[in-house]
Amino acid sequence: MSSPDVLIIGSGAAGLTAALVLAERCRVLVLAKGALDGGSTAWAQGGIAAVLDEGDTFEDHIRDTMVAGAGLNRRETVEFVVENAPAAIHRLAELGVPFNAESGALHLTREGGHSHRRIVHVDDATGWAVQQALIAAAKAHPNITLRPDMVAIDLVTDRHRADRSETPGGARRVWGVYALDTGTGRVECFSARATILATGGAGRTYLFSTAPRGATGDGIAMAWRAGCRVSNMEFMQFHPTCLYNLEVKNFLITEAVRGEGGHLKLPPGVPGGGERFMPRFDPREELAPRDIVARAIDHEIKRLGLDYVHLDISHKDPDFVRGHFPNIYERLLGLGIDMTKEPIPVVPAQHYTCGGVLIDLAGRTDLDGLYAVGECSESGLHGANRLASNSLLECFVFGDAAANDILARWEQFPAPPDLRPWDESRVSDSDEEVVIKQNWTELRRFMWNYVGIVRTNKRLERAAHRIKLLKGEVNDYYGNFRVTADLIELRNLLQTAELIVKSARARRESRGLHFTQDYPQTQPAARDTVLVPN
Ligand SMILES: Cc1cc2nc3c(=O)[nH]c(=O)nc-3n(C[C@H](O)[C@H](O)[C@H](O)COP(=O)(O)OP(=O)(O)OC[C@H]3O[C@@H](n4cnc5c(N)ncnc54)[C@H](O)[C@@H]3O)c2cc1C
């Protein structure tokens, strides 16, 4: 394709939703950094929230979302998303997503925090079904070109005009992106009238995360470097139980294991080893809400200097365990753990990035021509904590809203000017790839230890100091050598980590997912943490 009309970076739920709407009227190019289904969308298990039951109301869904968000949600956004949810589900069903149904109506499940049954799903693999349906529709559309294996590096702005003319005030309009073709090793410049970031979250900033490998905050970092505000980055959601395994760092052990009687215990060899600890933290014990269980595990791990705690369901009948958790049983067995006979080592793991690029109700960012949708954005929907199954919903509603806004304002999107190609002067290959691996591991480890579930001023200060050192090292490296996918991701991870730590240090209270021992109280007024680039 020569220059597309609209460029979309990301082929998950948010990116492809936007692509399908835009393609009715213009030519769309979608870039993905690995496989088209390599983002979080394909991994979503539970489902999508929408008011579809007669006894349910928009007001209830709005209230549940705002209670979870600890008062930080923007009500206007919550109303917008909740009220557009039924239409979004309808469009997905029309695309062929085989939602579970019963007696001619969609089957609805219930999840924690929801006051009604309102989760549509495709068994326990909703995201996979949605992702496949979106990819099939996008592939079939003559106006959509899909380019997997393209890693976006940086946004192309007014600063990159070929004539070097400067727009007063610096970069105000985005014209596209520089992206590395991992097949050829070449960097291409893609230009378009409008660009949409749909690059997903930043889970891989942490040692343990349920998100796929590519969740490195690329869109957030690119938008920040180009001049966009970023908000509420301190709110990282952690899932309480992920398998502790240094090779497999993202295997989720469903909460149903605790629901079916699994106990959390301290491992042997420490005071209280082999004993349950949740009764000390909450009367609901193992069935306390996610954040309380995650915080209790984190507390015990830090108090005793452990690597993990144990999740034990071996006291139950082996047939019951195998029958209820066939997939987990098989997967663990393959890793040498028989959950019918022994406990599973678990740690909490990063699960969802609530903050991101600040957007309005149409997905617009601070820069003309640039939109952000899905997990890379901060729309005001989630506030200080995400309500389960609201995140895929956000992708569909905002993907649609951004696309329609572009179409409605098409006259205001000029054709791109001539732009400078990527600077190929950095042609030498590094013989020090070890620097990337070392720094990547170091970053994820100290983010885990210092900027995880329970924070303190001291820990955040330590993390900020280390980020500064690593950033200097990586920027130096970036300036001197040919870019690789790993280097691009590490640079973005460091940028995102810096934004998380800055936001956490700015919040002098505990609210929702952000808990700090130095300010355990919640302030009466809820305020967003908005970071403004220099
Ligand atoms: C294990 C798990 C279970 C979940 N379960 C649920 C659930 O039941 N319900 C729910 O609502 N939510 C759930 N979520 C969250 C939900 O899946 C995500 O929030 C949502 O899928 C994000 O979609 P997205 O389109 O914003 O990004 P993603 O689906 O993550 O897609 C990101 C895209 O951007 C591309 N990309 C990233 N960086 C670059 C770059 N530099 N250059 C080019 N392309 C790039 C990627 O290749 C990918 O195509 C779950 C998440 C996980 C990890």
The ligand as an SDF file (V2000), in Angstrom:
LIG
                    3D

 53 58  0  0  0  0  0  0  0  0999 V2000
   -4.4940  -13.3900   31.0230 C   0  0  0  0  0  0  0  0  0  0  0  0
   -5.4170  -12.2300   30.7710 C   0  0  0  0  0  0  0  0  0  0  0  0
   -6.7970  -12.3960   30.9370 C   0  0  0  0  0  0  0  0  0  0  0  0
   -7.6650  -11.3120   30.7150 C   0  0  0  0  0  0  0  0  0  0  0  0
   -9.0180  -11.5050   30.8160 N   0  0  0  0  0  0  0  0  0  0  0  0
   -9.8700  -10.4820   30.5040 C   0  0  0  0  0  0  0  0  0  0  0  0
  -11.2910  -10.6740   30.4830 C   0  0  0  0  0  0  0  0  0  0  0  0
  -11.7800  -11.7670   30.7390 O   0  0  0  0  0  0  0  0  0  0  0  0
  -12.0810   -9.6150   30.1700 N   0  0  0  0  0  0  0  0  0  0  0  0
  -11.5810   -8.3790   29.8750 C   0  0  0  0  0  0  0  0  0  0  0  0
  -12.3480   -7.4530   29.6020 O   0  0  0  0  0  0  0  0  0  0  0  0
  -10.2410   -8.1790   29.8490 N   0  0  0  0  0  0  0  0  0  0  0  0
   -9.3870   -9.1930   30.1420 C   0  0  0  0  0  0  0  0  0  0  0  0
   -8.0330   -8.9860   30.1020 N   0  0  0  0  0  0  0  0  0  0  0  0
   -7.5330   -7.6660   29.6490 C   0  0  0  0  0  0  0  0  0  0  0  0
   -7.7420   -7.5220   28.1390 C   0  0  0  0  0  0  0  0  0  0  0  0
   -7.4010   -8.7390   27.5140 O   0  0  0  0  0  0  0  0  0  0  0  0
   -6.8830   -6.3990   27.5700 C   0  0  0  0  0  0  0  0  0  0  0  0
   -7.0540   -5.2360   28.3170 O   0  0  0  0  0  0  0  0  0  0  0  0
   -7.2690   -6.0860   26.1090 C   0  0  0  0  0  0  0  0  0  0  0  0
   -7.2690   -7.2540   25.3460 O   0  0  0  0  0  0  0  0  0  0  0  0
   -6.3070   -5.0780   25.5110 C   0  0  0  0  0  0  0  0  0  0  0  0
   -6.5750   -4.9730   24.1270 O   0  0  0  0  0  0  0  0  0  0  0  0
   -5.7800   -3.9300   23.2350 P   0  0  0  0  0  0  0  0  0  0  0  0
   -6.3670   -4.0160   21.8830 O   0  0  0  0  0  0  0  0  0  0  0  0
   -5.7480   -2.6260   23.9200 O   0  0  0  0  0  0  0  0  0  0  0  0
   -4.2800   -4.4840   23.2430 O   0  0  0  0  0  0  0  0  0  0  0  0
   -3.6930   -5.9300   22.8990 P   0  0  0  0  0  0  0  0  0  0  0  0
   -4.7310   -6.9400   22.6420 O   0  0  0  0  0  0  0  0  0  0  0  0
   -2.6940   -6.2170   23.9520 O   0  0  0  0  0  0  0  0  0  0  0  0
   -2.9680   -5.6760   21.5140 O   0  0  0  0  0  0  0  0  0  0  0  0
   -1.8330   -4.8620   21.4240 C   0  0  0  0  0  0  0  0  0  0  0  0
   -1.3890   -4.8340   19.9820 C   0  0  0  0  0  0  0  0  0  0  0  0
   -0.4070   -3.8250   19.8160 O   0  0  0  0  0  0  0  0  0  0  0  0
    0.6960   -4.3600   19.1000 C   0  0  0  0  0  0  0  0  0  0  0  0
    1.8840   -3.5910   19.4770 N   0  0  0  0  0  0  0  0  0  0  0  0
    2.3430   -3.3030   20.7070 C   0  0  0  0  0  0  0  0  0  0  0  0
    3.4740   -2.5660   20.6300 N   0  0  0  0  0  0  0  0  0  0  0  0
    3.7240   -2.4020   19.3050 C   0  0  0  0  0  0  0  0  0  0  0  0
    4.7610   -1.7710   18.5590 C   0  0  0  0  0  0  0  0  0  0  0  0
    5.7940   -1.1390   19.1460 N   0  0  0  0  0  0  0  0  0  0  0  0
    4.7090   -1.8090   17.2080 N   0  0  0  0  0  0  0  0  0  0  0  0
    3.6980   -2.4480   16.5600 C   0  0  0  0  0  0  0  0  0  0  0  0
    2.6830   -3.0710   17.2110 N   0  0  0  0  0  0  0  0  0  0  0  0
    2.7130   -3.0440   18.5700 C   0  0  0  0  0  0  0  0  0  0  0  0
    0.7250   -5.8080   19.4980 C   0  0  0  0  0  0  0  0  0  0  0  0
    1.4570   -6.5530   18.5470 O   0  0  0  0  0  0  0  0  0  0  0  0
   -0.7660   -6.1260   19.4980 C   0  0  0  0  0  0  0  0  0  0  0  0
   -1.1920   -6.3740   18.1920 O   0  0  0  0  0  0  0  0  0  0  0  0
   -7.1450  -10.0500   30.3280 C   0  0  0  0  0  0  0  0  0  0  0  0
   -5.7750   -9.8940   30.1620 C   0  0  0  0  0  0  0  0  0  0  0  0
   -4.9070  -10.9660   30.3720 C   0  0  0  0  0  0  0  0  0  0  0  0
   -3.4350  -10.7630   30.1660 C   0  0  0  0  0  0  0  0  0  0  0  0
  1  2  1  0
  2  3  1  0
  2 52  2  0
  3  4  2  0
  4  5  1  0
  4 50  1  0
  5  6  2  0
  6  7  1  0
  6 13  1  0
  7  8  2  0
  7  9  1  0
  9 10  1  0
 10 11  2  0
 10 12  1  0
 12 13  2  0
 13 14  1  0
 14 15  1  0
 14 50  1  0
 15 16  1  0
 16 17  1  0
 16 18  1  0
 18 19  1  0
 18 20  1  0
 20 21  1  0
 20 22  1  0
 22 23  1  0
 23 24  1  0
 24 25  2  0
 24 26  1  0
 24 27  1  0
 27 28  1  0
 28 29  2  0
 28 30  1  0
 28 31  1  0
 31 32  1  0
 32 33  1  0
 33 34  1  0
 33 48  1  0
 34 35  1  0
 35 36  1  0
 35 46  1  0
 36 37  1  0
 36 45  1  0
 37 38  2  0
 38 39  1  0
 39 40  1  0
 39 45  2  0
 40 41  1  0
 40 42  2  0
 42 43  1  0
 43 44  2  0
 44 45  1  0
 46 47  1  0
 46 48  1  0
 48 49  1  0
 50 51  2  0
 51 52  1  0
 52 53  1  0
M  END
$$$$
